[in-house]
Amino acid sequence: MTLERYAELVDDYEAFVEACERPLPLTARVNRVKSSFDEVRESLEGVGFGVERLDWYDDGFRLDVPEDDENGEEAKIGNTLAHYLGWIHVQEEVSMLPPVVLETGASEDGEDTDDRLVLDVCAAPGSKTTQIAQYAACVLANDDNIGRISALRNNTDRLGLTNVAVTSHDGRRLPGFDALGIDAAVVDVPCTSEATVRKNPEYRDGVSQNQRESLVPVQKGILSRTLDVVRDGGRVVYSTCTFAPEENEAVVDHVLRKGKASVLNFDVGLESSPGVTEWQDDEYVSEVEKTRRFYPHQNDTGGFYVALLEA
Ligand SMILES: C[S@@+](CC[C@H](N)C(=O)[O-])C[C@H]1O[C@@H](n2cnc3c(N)ncnc32)[C@H](O)[C@@H]1O
């Protein structure tokens, strides 16, 4: 099954395919705990990198990599002083969306985001945890894969963060979390990852239906349990890097039908398409239209799906 399965969903299928075949621009984000955009730009431009700030998110920037570094070797962002010192974190542009969407929702309500305890249920290797930690009082970073937790810890250490607590539970269970008074959560679930096709060209051939069918109950279980442990009225961002409605709108539809959440609108200043309400033989509740699909051709990024929910 190829990406052609999504032809009927995409507004401009030709532009979509063309974008999926182009390499992905390299992007990173400033770690404001240790540095600033101006300091990072000076450091990276000093060793030959081009730095262009994202117009929708002040901390994010695109990088133009020089052919060689100052020693005549292949230039790599991971070898720069800015990276070593924890001034930056290399992160896909669309992967920066969930923490930004969480902020958008909260600030519209006039909530003091600096006081919040935020749960990141599927946190490793910590791109979103380390981003959220800049705006929250404390991040509870959970991941059921103990092997990936070391990468999460390495990132929080390199970035100098002291407000991240780490746990390793299955996100469908989260024992004892109900009592913690969690204010908000990010649910960046394991998914088939087809929308990372620009970074992983093997996804041009699509993924197996078996693989998808085994992930969907896990995605539903994790989102459902997270909505139970977040306080009433708290914001929850659900996200994936797949185009598949089964892993996106159908999962949101599942928790809406159980009365666990409502869907909120958001706009971060990037082009996107509304969530779909019909797919194959299934129909979803109309509220899922407020969720957003980010296709590669719309903003020259990877693909992504984001839903902003209120518990
Ligand atoms: C898309 S990745 C998360 C990426 C991460 N949010 C980031 O920004 O760096 C999904 C993560 O879910 C974790 N995971 C898979 N099944 C899980 C479960 N049942 N409970 C909690 N985490 C799970 C995987 O180990 C993986 O690290």
The ligand as an SDF file (V2000), in Angstrom:
LIG
                    3D

 27 29  0  0  0  0  0  0  0  0999 V2000
    6.6500    9.3590   18.6030 C   0  0  0  0  0  0  0  0  0  0  0  0
    7.6640    8.7260   19.8350 S   0  0  0  0  0  0  0  0  0  0  0  0
    7.7360   10.0510   20.9750 C   0  0  0  0  0  0  0  0  0  0  0  0
    8.6940   11.1510   20.5900 C   0  0  0  0  0  0  0  0  0  0  0  0
    8.8410   12.1880   21.7040 C   0  0  0  0  0  0  0  0  0  0  0  0
    7.5510   12.7260   22.1010 N   0  0  0  0  0  0  0  0  0  0  0  0
    9.7530   13.3350   21.3110 C   0  0  0  0  0  0  0  0  0  0  0  0
    9.2540   14.4000   20.9390 O   0  0  0  0  0  0  0  0  0  0  0  0
   10.9620   13.1760   21.3890 O   0  0  0  0  0  0  0  0  0  0  0  0
    6.6010    7.6150   20.6760 C   0  0  0  0  0  0  0  0  0  0  0  0
    7.1450    7.0940   21.9860 C   0  0  0  0  0  0  0  0  0  0  0  0
    6.0910    6.3170   22.5930 O   0  0  0  0  0  0  0  0  0  0  0  0
    6.7050    5.3220   23.3760 C   0  0  0  0  0  0  0  0  0  0  0  0
    5.6610    4.3090   23.6630 N   0  0  0  0  0  0  0  0  0  0  0  0
    5.2410    3.2770   22.8930 C   0  0  0  0  0  0  0  0  0  0  0  0
    4.2310    2.6050   23.4920 N   0  0  0  0  0  0  0  0  0  0  0  0
    4.0180    3.2380   24.6810 C   0  0  0  0  0  0  0  0  0  0  0  0
    3.1140    3.0070   25.7690 C   0  0  0  0  0  0  0  0  0  0  0  0
    2.2190    2.0020   25.7490 N   0  0  0  0  0  0  0  0  0  0  0  0
    3.1840    3.8400   26.8290 N   0  0  0  0  0  0  0  0  0  0  0  0
    4.0790    4.8730   26.8720 C   0  0  0  0  0  0  0  0  0  0  0  0
    4.9610    5.1200   25.8750 N   0  0  0  0  0  0  0  0  0  0  0  0
    4.9260    4.3110   24.8000 C   0  0  0  0  0  0  0  0  0  0  0  0
    7.8540    4.8450   22.5190 C   0  0  0  0  0  0  0  0  0  0  0  0
    8.8410    4.2200   23.3020 O   0  0  0  0  0  0  0  0  0  0  0  0
    8.3400    6.1550   21.8800 C   0  0  0  0  0  0  0  0  0  0  0  0
    9.4070    6.6770   22.6160 O   0  0  0  0  0  0  0  0  0  0  0  0
  1  2  1  0
  2  3  1  0
  2 10  1  0
  3  4  1  0
  4  5  1  0
  5  6  1  0
  5  7  1  0
  7  8  2  0
  7  9  1  0
 10 11  1  0
 11 12  1  0
 11 26  1  0
 12 13  1  0
 13 14  1  0
 13 24  1  0
 14 15  1  0
 14 23  1  0
 15 16  2  0
 16 17  1  0
 17 18  1  0
 17 23  2  0
 18 19  1  0
 18 20  2  0
 20 21  1  0
 21 22  2  0
 22 23  1  0
 24 25  1  0
 24 26  1  0
 26 27  1  0
M  CHG  2   2   1   9  -1
M  END
$$$$
